[in-house]
Amino acid sequence: MKKKILVVEDSKLVHRMYDLMLRPHEIVHCYDGQEALQTLTNHADAQLILLDLNMPRMSGLEFLAHIKQDPVFSKIPVVIVSTEGKEEDTQRGLDAGAAAYIAKPFQREDIVDVIRQLT
């Protein structure tokens, strides 16, 4: 079943990978946390957010803190997908409200499995 997924990631290459890996889902692209906050107002029906941590203007953890305070957006599951794969980074993301944490580089199956579990 087709899902609407908000991708918050500063790498254009990773956005292209998501486009290829996640067909036929609807992908909404954002390149930093500030843009994602603005975009969410028009895409409050997103069923999942794939979130990078290290981005310009607003980091992934800052973005996550903002949406977890919003009663509408706080219900959208957030999956952190980051090169910051140390155990303490993973725990910090989960403590901040992420539903899952996937370390880069990742396999298509990692993303597909988490979409299936969380949506």
N, C-alpha and C positions, 0 to 999 in steps of 0.2 A: 504494500500500500504506500502511495506517495506521501511523503512528509515534507513539511516546510522546516528547513534547517538554517539558522543564522550562523554564519561563519565569521568569526572575529579574529583576524589574522593579518599581520602586516606584510607577509610574503606573497607576492603575486603568483609565484611558482606553486606554493602550497594551495592557493585558491584554485589554480588550474587542476591540481591533483584531485582536490575534492570534487570538482566538476566531473572529472572522468570516473572517479571511484563511486560516486554517489548517485549516478543515474538510476532511476528516473526521478529522484527527489528534487524538490524545488529548493535551490540554494540561494540565499540572500547574502550578498557579500558586503563585509565591512572591514576596514583596514586599521582601525584602532578603537579603543573603548568609547571615546567621545562620539565618533560616528555611529557606533553600535547603539548607544543610548538614544540618539536621535532617530535612527532607523527603526528601532523597536516600537516607537509610537505608531508607525504605519504597519508594523508586522507583529502585533501583539498575539497573533494566532500561531506564531512560531512554536513548533513542538519540541525543539531541541536547540541548544546553543553549543557550538564547538568553539572553544576559547583558547587563544594563545595567551601566554603570560607577559612576554617581553615585547611591548609595542610602544611607539611614540605617543605623545599627548596624554594618554591614559592607559595604564597597565591593565592586564587581565584581572588582577586581584582588586584593583580600584573599581573596575567595571562590575565585577561580581558583588562587591560590597554595595554598590548603588542599586543593582537590581534586586538584591535580597531584602532591601528596605521597601520595595514597591510591592503592594499587595497583588497587583496584576502580573508583573513579570517574575516575582519570586517563585511562582509555581512552575516556571519553565525549567526543565532539567538542564544543567550546565555540565559539559564535559571539558575539562582542561586538557589541551593537547600541546605539550611543551617539550623543549629540549631540557628543561630543568627537571631531571628525572630522579634526583636524589630522594631518599625516603623522607627527609624533612620537608622538601618542596612539595611532595605528594601530600603529606599530612597537612601542611599549611593550606593547600588548595581545598582539601576535603573539609577542613575545619571552617574555611570561609564559606562553605555551602555548596561546593561542587558535588555533583552526583557520582562522578567518576574522573579518573586521571589516566591519560594515555601518554606515554613518553614517545617523543620523536627519536629516531624514525619509527614509523608504525606501518603495519600491514593493512590492507583494505579490510581484511576480516576483523581486525581490532575495532575499526570504526563501525562496520556493519553490525557486529555483535552488540555493541553498546547502544546503537540506535534501536535495535530490536528489543533490548532489555528495558530501555527507558521510555519508549514511546508506545 
